[in-house]
């Protein structure tokens, strides 16, 4: 979408409090007016759900578990913004879950073979 020079000037002068809806005003305050305008352009008219941070935490846990090599806990802690102890706790919990899963008996297959 191409805006006229007058519209570009008006948009450039916008402030977070210029948005009619409180949610948009808050997003503009935190992320900038340009981010809100991009959101409106791409998602205008639809409902947009933003999950809580715990979804992000699950992603971080997956990264830690996949990248952990037994020696890089401190580096992963720095990258992920947590303590070395927390990295080791995540890895230990995953190891425990894997070992419990491997100890469970596999279900027997039933059915007729052809």
Residue pairs with C-beta under 8 A, 6 or more apart in sequence:
1 41
3 11
11 33
11 37
14 28
14 33
15 28
15 33
16 25
16 26
16 28
16 29
16 33
17 25
18 25
18 33
19 25
19 28
19 36
24 36
24 40
27 35
27 36
27 39
28 35
28 36
39 48
60 80
60 82
61 90
61 94
63 76
63 80
64 76
64 80
64 87
64 90
64 91
65 90
65 91
65 94
67 76
68 76
68 87
68 91
73 84
73 87
73 88
73 91
74 84
76 87
77 83
77 84
77 86
77 87
80 87
